[in-house]
Amino acid sequence: MQLCDFRYCVICADHGLLPKLYGAFREEVLPAFVDDVEGLLALFASSRLPDAALVVSTGSPGESELIERLRKELRGLSIEIPLIVMLAKSGMLPSLLRPAAVLGRGFPLPNLQTRLADVARLTRRIEEARLRRKVFGPLRNMYERPPGLLADAGFLIVGNGRRFASIQAANRDRIKLVGAFTSDMADYYLSEAPFLAVMIDSDVETAQEQILRLRADPRHVTLPVIAAASDTNDATDLYLAGATDVIVEPRGEAELAARLAFAARTGVRRRLANLWFSTFRDRFLIDEQWLPIDPLTFETYLNCSEKMARKRGIELQVIWLEELAQGLLRETGQVAQSADKPLATRLASAATLVSRDEDLVVEVTGRGPVAVVHGAAAAERVGERVKAFARTTRFG
């Protein structure tokens, strides 16, 4: 395979770990393995950049040079490649990198591919949100914050363990800390404000229950959750329950501070992306006066989006819903009668509901509603669901 055929890459200077890392991925999604500077340069010179990269920190000879070169290469890119740093053996957190996630000792290797996919999607979401804000301009009410105690909600500390003081001491960014002694209190606080991350301060069994409870709620599936364990076996159990990061104690204040900062950064990006996308979706479904955009603005968006997608090996698909609507009418033998909304607009609403947030659905002046989706598979999924909606609905 060529380097441009790989979705992910693994950067590891310790050859002894490569067989284990190789076995953590399905054959159809094998990553590119890089163990020296030459391989790293070849990776970044390929026509397609990886969606995400795993950096394995082991303290091996040559690792610092490899990480320094990685930092320089990342700074010269036009798109972001999210990093996950995995700590192994005597490896330490690289001070030169700003990873999207940290995987401590005890992380179950079969979960690697899922974690890489998670950080890759969050990066695409934040890129898409920024592009829309740049091209379409900021939307009103985007920055409203809840009043009162939780207006600046940062970290939610759940439990009544012994770590609150150490967390407070390591909180160098002065992020607001809110304590919740019970699971019910945690559920209430999380329903009141979009916290950046959750820190579980309990014994392992209680922490597992709390994490499983959080992950069972669709609103908190991607919420960063940090836990602590006394050994790698407990850490593995917490990771399997759904923890984002598990700190194996004892650990220094500097390491805890860094991992809190990484979790906060991920939480900020997640919160901003959710806010921007929900605002766009609300404008489409509720305030249709916002919908129409001029063709020139749409072309600007499309050109910028195509450039980013091309670097990631993704082909954008543009679906003009007026054309799709006419084709469906001919297929079903229906005639579009007068109604409160045109058929194409109804299909646009359906497309908005079944597509991902990263897929844009807007109305272009003079052209009608359009859906811009990322990749042929996404286009097929959206198209089939919209057609299913049309076939089971009588218009008029």
SULTA-V876372 format. One record per residue. N is the residue number from 1. OMEGA is omega as a letter, one per 30 degrees, with the letter a starting at -180 (* if undefined). Layout:
BEGIN
n=N omega=OMEGA
n=N omega=OMEGA
END
This chain:
BEGIN
n=1 omega=l
n=2 omega=l
n=3 omega=a
n=4 omega=a
n=5 omega=a
n=6 omega=l
n=7 omega=a
n=8 omega=l
n=9 omega=l
n=10 omega=a
n=11 omega=a
n=12 omega=a
n=13 omega=a
n=14 omega=a
n=15 omega=a
n=16 omega=a
n=17 omega=a
n=18 omega=l
n=19 omega=l
n=20 omega=l
n=21 omega=l
n=22 omega=a
n=23 omega=a
n=24 omega=a
n=25 omega=l
n=26 omega=a
n=27 omega=a
n=28 omega=l
n=29 omega=l
n=30 omega=l
n=31 omega=l
n=32 omega=l
n=33 omega=a
n=34 omega=a
n=35 omega=l
n=36 omega=a
n=37 omega=a
n=38 omega=l
n=39 omega=l
n=40 omega=l
n=41 omega=l
n=42 omega=l
n=43 omega=a
n=44 omega=l
n=45 omega=a
n=46 omega=a
n=47 omega=l
n=48 omega=l
n=49 omega=l
n=50 omega=l
n=51 omega=a
n=52 omega=a
n=53 omega=l
n=54 omega=l
n=55 omega=a
n=56 omega=a
n=57 omega=a
n=58 omega=a
n=59 omega=a
n=60 omega=l
n=61 omega=l
n=62 omega=a
n=63 omega=a
n=64 omega=l
n=65 omega=l
n=66 omega=a
n=67 omega=l
n=68 omega=l
n=69 omega=l
n=70 omega=l
n=71 omega=a
n=72 omega=a
n=73 omega=a
n=74 omega=a
n=75 omega=a
n=76 omega=a
n=77 omega=l
n=78 omega=l
n=79 omega=a
n=80 omega=l
n=81 omega=a
n=82 omega=a
n=83 omega=l
n=84 omega=l
n=85 omega=l
n=86 omega=l
n=87 omega=l
n=88 omega=a
n=89 omega=a
n=90 omega=a
n=91 omega=l
n=92 omega=l
n=93 omega=l
n=94 omega=a
n=95 omega=a
n=96 omega=a
n=97 omega=l
n=98 omega=a
n=99 omega=l
n=100 omega=l
n=101 omega=l
n=102 omega=l
n=103 omega=a
n=104 omega=l
n=105 omega=a
n=106 omega=a
n=107 omega=a
n=108 omega=a
n=109 omega=l
n=110 omega=l
n=111 omega=a
n=112 omega=a
n=113 omega=l
n=114 omega=a
n=115 omega=l
n=116 omega=l
n=117 omega=a
n=118 omega=a
n=119 omega=l
n=120 omega=a
n=121 omega=l
n=122 omega=l
n=123 omega=l
n=124 omega=l
n=125 omega=a
n=126 omega=l
n=127 omega=l
n=128 omega=l
n=129 omega=l
n=130 omega=l
n=131 omega=l
n=132 omega=l
n=133 omega=a
n=134 omega=a
n=135 omega=a
n=136 omega=a
n=137 omega=l
n=138 omega=l
n=139 omega=a
n=140 omega=l
n=141 omega=a
n=142 omega=a
n=143 omega=l
n=144 omega=l
n=145 omega=a
n=146 omega=a
n=147 omega=l
n=148 omega=a
n=149 omega=a
n=150 omega=a
n=151 omega=a
n=152 omega=a
n=153 omega=l
n=154 omega=l
n=155 omega=l
n=156 omega=l
n=157 omega=a
n=158 omega=l
n=159 omega=a
n=160 omega=l
n=161 omega=a
n=162 omega=a
n=163 omega=a
n=164 omega=a
n=165 omega=l
n=166 omega=l
n=167 omega=l
n=168 omega=l
n=169 omega=a
n=170 omega=a
n=171 omega=a
n=172 omega=l
n=173 omega=l
n=174 omega=l
n=175 omega=a
n=176 omega=l
n=177 omega=l
n=178 omega=a
n=179 omega=l
n=180 omega=a
n=181 omega=a
n=182 omega=l
n=183 omega=l
n=184 omega=l
n=185 omega=l
n=186 omega=l
n=187 omega=a
n=188 omega=a
n=189 omega=a
n=190 omega=l
n=191 omega=a
n=192 omega=a
n=193 omega=l
n=194 omega=a
n=195 omega=l
n=196 omega=a
n=197 omega=l
n=198 omega=l
n=199 omega=a
n=200 omega=a
n=201 omega=a
n=202 omega=l
n=203 omega=a
n=204 omega=a
n=205 omega=l
n=206 omega=l
n=207 omega=l
n=208 omega=a
n=209 omega=a
n=210 omega=l
n=211 omega=l
n=212 omega=l
n=213 omega=l
n=214 omega=a
n=215 omega=l
n=216 omega=l
n=217 omega=a
n=218 omega=a
n=219 omega=a
n=220 omega=a
n=221 omega=a
n=222 omega=a
n=223 omega=l
n=224 omega=a
n=225 omega=l
n=226 omega=l
n=227 omega=l
n=228 omega=a
n=229 omega=a
n=230 omega=l
n=231 omega=a
n=232 omega=l
n=233 omega=l
n=234 omega=l
n=235 omega=l
n=236 omega=l
n=237 omega=a
n=238 omega=l
n=239 omega=a
n=240 omega=l
n=241 omega=l
n=242 omega=l
n=243 omega=l
n=244 omega=a
n=245 omega=l
n=246 omega=a
n=247 omega=l
n=248 omega=a
n=249 omega=g
n=250 omega=l
n=251 omega=a
n=252 omega=l
n=253 omega=a
n=254 omega=l
n=255 omega=l
n=256 omega=l
n=257 omega=a
n=258 omega=a
n=259 omega=l
n=260 omega=a
n=261 omega=l
n=262 omega=l
n=263 omega=l
n=264 omega=l
n=265 omega=l
n=266 omega=l
n=267 omega=l
n=268 omega=a
n=269 omega=l
n=270 omega=a
n=271 omega=l
n=272 omega=l
n=273 omega=l
n=274 omega=a
n=275 omega=a
n=276 omega=a
n=277 omega=l
n=278 omega=l
n=279 omega=l
n=280 omega=a
n=281 omega=l
n=282 omega=a
n=283 omega=a
n=284 omega=a
n=285 omega=a
n=286 omega=a
n=287 omega=a
n=288 omega=l
n=289 omega=a
n=290 omega=a
n=291 omega=a
n=292 omega=l
n=293 omega=a
n=294 omega=a
n=295 omega=a
n=296 omega=l
n=297 omega=l
n=298 omega=l
n=299 omega=l
n=300 omega=l
n=301 omega=a
n=302 omega=a
n=303 omega=l
n=304 omega=a
n=305 omega=l
n=306 omega=l
n=307 omega=l
n=308 omega=a
n=309 omega=a
n=310 omega=l
n=311 omega=a
n=312 omega=l
n=313 omega=a
n=314 omega=l
n=315 omega=l
n=316 omega=l
n=317 omega=a
n=318 omega=a
n=319 omega=l
n=320 omega=a
n=321 omega=l
n=322 omega=l
n=323 omega=l
n=324 omega=a
n=325 omega=a
n=326 omega=l
n=327 omega=l
n=328 omega=l
n=329 omega=l
n=330 omega=a
n=331 omega=a
n=332 omega=a
n=333 omega=l
n=334 omega=l
n=335 omega=l
n=336 omega=l
n=337 omega=a
n=338 omega=a
n=339 omega=a
n=340 omega=l
n=341 omega=l
n=342 omega=a
n=343 omega=a
n=344 omega=l
n=345 omega=l
n=346 omega=l
n=347 omega=l
n=348 omega=l
n=349 omega=l
n=350 omega=l
n=351 omega=l
n=352 omega=a
n=353 omega=a
n=354 omega=a
n=355 omega=l
n=356 omega=l
n=357 omega=a
n=358 omega=l
n=359 omega=a
n=360 omega=l
n=361 omega=a
n=362 omega=l
n=363 omega=l
n=364 omega=a
n=365 omega=l
n=366 omega=a
n=367 omega=a
n=368 omega=a
n=369 omega=l
n=370 omega=l
n=371 omega=l
n=372 omega=a
n=373 omega=a
n=374 omega=l
n=375 omega=a
n=376 omega=a
n=377 omega=l
n=378 omega=l
n=379 omega=l
n=380 omega=a
n=381 omega=a
n=382 omega=a
n=383 omega=a
n=384 omega=a
n=385 omega=l
n=386 omega=l
n=387 omega=l
n=388 omega=l
n=389 omega=a
n=390 omega=a
n=391 omega=a
n=392 omega=a
n=393 omega=l
n=394 omega=a
n=395 omega=l
n=396 omega=*
END
